[in-house]
Structure formats: structure tokens, C-alpha cells
């Protein structure tokens, strides 16, 4: 299944990464001589399943950082005020009804990961698909990682930093998306959004992937979780420690 990739690159560099770089935006922080967003764009450009690439962020700065040689099927869109605004702006700029939303701080993304995810997403027939990675697979590749994990009936997982969705969801479920975005790094709040029964299931560790998918369906979302073995999908860069770890991983890849 093919899709348009929307890269979210509007986050200001006002958090912990400020210690590692003076760039105004996180997406522009250099990693091995290339901005973080450049690593993501290059991986997407090499995937035959990506029809076009829309980067949403500071238009002038991104255009300068990406240069004239970045993929001809790409475009830069000026960011709005909120993450939800940027999701909608990216969706509106895409010609396709199928979107792959990707954060710009995922420098270990590889084209074969994109290929596998979009292929499996297409096989589900769902209108929203989200990758998850087990704690075991995450720690096997990143033993020093500090990730947010959620314990479910099937195991303990962390979420990926991209997702597939059909464009109409951004219009029809914008209020739900706004709540999910606000709670995206707080599992307890995400569970509360799903309802009271989920709180008890979460507490007693009986909450399952199937139950989450069924609840999403009742909320109007045909959603599926896609377990993946590649821990890179859940490793975003939001701390100086992450940046150093990614540098070591890239050095290992290039040996």
C-alpha cells in the first residue's frame, strides 16, 4: 500500500536537547553532519511505498537545511500553532487519502521498516495503524534506553513514532486526536480516555490489544496495532543521551 508521508518537524528546541545544540528547532539539530529531519526524509525517499513527502515546520529554515537536492517529490509546509494543526496542514497538502505520519526525530528509520509497516497496514484493511515494539526487543537493541512502556495482556510494549491513517480521520475525529496527543507520553491518561473499564483492566493487567481495538471501533476508529521487531521505530531523540546513543548506533551500521 502506498501513502503520502507527513513529517512533523515544527517542535522548537526548548527542551533537554537545548543542552546539545543551539538550533532553534529540534528537527534541525545536526547528527553526523545531517539534520535529524534529513535522516527521516532520506529513509522515506528510498521507500517505493511513499508517494510524496510533506515536511511541516519552519518553512524557510527547513528549505535551507534540506537544500536543493532533497527528493523532488517533497514539499515543505509552514507549521501552525499546535501539533494537531500541523497534522491537518500536512494532510491537506497531501494528494493521497492515505497518510504516514512521522516525527522528525526518528533518525534510525530505514526504508525497509517503512515498507514492512505500510504493507502490513494495507493487509489489515484498517483506517488507522500504529506500530508497537516489545520491551524485550527494545532493550535488546537499546539496553540503555529510557522509553515509556505499557504492560498489556500480551506483553509489555512501547509505541512507535509514526502511524498510518486515512485522511478523513483528521476531520472526523479531531477532538479525540487532540486528547490522545496531549496524553501521548502518559499511558495512564491514555487509558482513562478509553473509559472506566479500561482503568480496571489496566490496573489488573488484563487489558489486551484486542480490547483496545474493539474500544477504538466503538469510538468510530477502525484501528489496528502492528507489533514490529525493529526497535528503531520507537526510538526518538528527545535528550542529549539519546543523541549520543544514536551516533554510536549509526557508527555501528557504517562499519
C-alpha positions in Angstrom: 0.0 0.0 0.0 1.3 3.4 -0.9 0.9 6.6 1.1 1.9 10.2 1.4 4.4 10.8 4.3 3.8 13.8 6.5 6.9 14.6 8.6 6.2 16.7 11.7 9.2 19.0 12.1 7.9 22.0 13.9 8.9 21.3 17.5 11.0 24.2 19.0 14.3 23.2 20.6 13.3 24.3 24.0 13.6 21.1 26.0 16.5 18.9 27.1 18.1 18.9 23.6 18.9 22.6 24.1 21.9 21.4 26.1 23.3 19.6 23.0 22.5 22.2 20.3 21.7 25.8 19.9 19.4 25.2 16.8 16.0 26.8 17.2 14.2 23.7 16.1 14.8 20.1 17.1 14.4 18.9 13.5 17.5 21.0 12.5 19.9 19.6 15.1 22.8 18.0 13.4 23.6 14.3 13.7 26.7 13.2 11.8 26.6 16.3 9.7 23.0 16.0 8.7 19.9 17.5 10.4 17.6 15.0 12.2 14.8 15.6 9.7 17.3 14.9 6.8 17.7 11.3 8.1 14.0 10.8 8.1 13.4 12.3 4.7 16.2 10.2 3.1 14.7 7.0 4.5 11.2 7.9 3.3 12.5 8.8 -0.1 14.0 5.4 -0.6 10.8 3.6 0.1 8.8 2.7 -3.1 5.6 2.8 -0.9 6.0 6.6 -0.2 4.3 8.6 -3.0 5.3 12.1 -1.7 6.8 13.7 1.3 5.4 16.7 3.1 7.5 18.3 5.8 5.6 20.5 8.2 7.7 23.0 10.2 9.6 26.3 9.9 9.4 26.6 6.1 12.4 28.9 5.5 14.8 27.1 7.9 13.7 23.6 6.6 14.1 24.6 3.0 17.7 25.8 3.7 18.6 22.7 5.7 17.2 20.2 3.2 18.8 22.0 0.3 18.0 21.7 -3.4 19.0 18.0 -3.6 16.3 16.6 -1.5 13.6 14.4 -3.2 11.7 16.2 -6.0 8.5 14.5 -4.7 8.8 16.5 -1.5 7.5 19.9 -0.3 7.7 22.0 2.9 4.6 23.4 4.6 4.7 26.2 7.2 3.8 24.9 10.6 0.8 26.1 12.6 0.4 26.7 16.3 -0.2 23.2 17.6 0.7 19.6 16.8 -2.9 18.9 15.7 -2.8 22.0 13.4 0.4 20.5 11.8 -1.3 17.1 11.3 -4.1 18.8 9.5 -1.8 21.1 7.4 0.2 18.1 6.3 -2.9 16.1 5.5 -4.4 19.0 3.4 -1.1 19.3 1.5 -1.1 15.6 0.5 -2.6 14.4 -2.7 -3.2 10.9 -1.3 -6.0 10.0 1.1 -3.6 7.6 2.8 -1.1 9.2 5.2 2.0 8.0 7.0 2.6 10.5 9.9 6.3 10.5 11.1 8.1 12.6 13.7 11.3 14.3 12.5 13.3 13.0 15.5 13.5 9.4 14.2 16.9 9.3 12.6 17.2 5.5 12.7 14.2 5.0 10.5 15.1 2.8 7.5 13.2 2.3 4.2 12.7 -1.4 4.7 10.9 -0.6 8.0 8.6 1.8 6.2 8.0 -0.8 3.5 7.1 -3.5 6.0 4.8 -1.3 8.1 2.8 0.1 5.1 2.5 -3.4 3.6 1.1 -4.9 6.9 -1.1 -1.8 7.4 -2.6 -2.3 4.0 -3.3 -6.0 4.8 -5.4 -5.1 7.9 -7.9 -3.0 5.9 -7.9 -0.6 8.9 -8.1 3.1 8.6 -5.5 3.7 11.4 -2.5 1.5 12.2 0.1 2.1 15.0 3.4 0.2 15.4 4.3 -1.3 18.8 7.6 -2.9 19.9 8.0 -5.3 22.8 10.2 -4.3 25.8 12.4 -7.3 25.1 13.1 -6.2 21.5 13.6 -2.6 22.6 16.1 -3.4 25.3 17.9 -6.0 23.2 18.9 -3.2 20.7 18.9 -0.3 23.2 19.8 -1.6 26.6 20.4 2.0 27.9 17.1 3.3 26.5 14.7 5.2 28.7 11.4 4.5 27.0 7.8 4.6 28.1 6.4 1.1 28.3 2.8 -0.2 28.8 2.0 -3.6 30.2 -0.7 -5.4 28.3 -2.1 -8.9 28.5 0.2 -10.0 25.5 3.3 -8.4 27.0 5.0 -5.0 27.7 5.3 -2.6 24.8 6.4 0.8 23.7 4.8 2.7 20.8 6.4 3.8 17.6 6.9 7.3 16.3 4.9 7.0 13.2 1.4 5.9 12.3 -0.8 5.2 9.3 -4.2 6.8 8.9 -6.7 7.7 6.3 -7.1 11.5 5.8 -10.8 11.6 6.8 -9.9 10.7 10.4 -8.2 14.1 10.8 -11.6 15.7 10.1 -13.9 13.3 11.8 -12.0 12.5 15.0 -10.1 15.7 15.6 -11.3 16.1 19.2 -10.2 12.5 20.1 -6.9 13.1 18.4 -6.4 16.3 20.4 -6.9 14.3 23.7 -4.6 11.5 22.6 -1.8 13.9 21.5 -2.0 15.7 24.9 -1.6 12.3 26.7 0.7 10.6 24.2 3.6 10.1 26.7 1.4 9.3 29.7 0.0 5.8 29.5 -2.3 6.3 32.5 -4.0 9.3 30.8 -4.4 7.4 27.5 -6.1 4.5 29.4 -8.5 7.0 31.0 -9.5 8.4 27.6 -10.7 4.9 26.7 -13.2 4.6 29.6 -13.6 3.3 33.2 -13.4 -0.4 32.3 -10.0 0.2 30.8 -8.8 1.7 34.1 -9.5 -1.5 35.9 -8.2 -3.7 33.1 -5.0 -1.7 33.1 -4.7 -2.0 36.9 -5.2 -5.7 36.9 -3.0 -6.2 33.8 -5.8 -7.8 31.8 -6.0 -5.1 29.2 -5.4 -6.6 25.7 -4.6 -5.3 22.3 -7.9 -6.8 21.0 -9.9 -5.0 23.7 -8.2 -1.7 22.8 -9.0 -2.2 19.1 -12.6 -3.0 20.0 -13.0 0.1 22.1 -11.4 2.2 19.3 -14.1 0.8 17.0 -16.8 2.0 19.3 -15.3 5.4 19.2 -15.5 5.4 15.4 -11.9 4.3 14.6 -11.1 1.1 12.7 -7.7 0.8 14.3 -5.1 -1.9 14.5 -1.8 -2.3 16.4 1.0 -3.7 14.4 3.7 -5.5 16.5 7.2 -4.9 15.0 10.6 -6.4 15.9 12.6 -3.3 14.8 13.2 -1.3 17.9 14.2 1.7 15.8 10.6 2.6 15.3 10.2 3.6 18.9 13.5 5.4 19.5 13.0 9.1 19.1 15.7 11.6 20.1 14.5 13.9 22.9 17.5 14.0 25.2 21.3 14.6 24.7 21.8 11.0 25.9 19.6 9.8 23.0 21.6 11.8 20.5 24.9 10.2 21.7 23.3 6.7 21.6 22.1 7.2 18.0 25.5 8.4 17.0 27.0 5.1 18.3 24.4 3.0 16.5 25.0 4.8 13.2 28.7 4.2 13.6 28.0 0.5 14.1 25.8 0.5 10.9 28.5 2.0 8.8 31.3 -0.3 9.9 
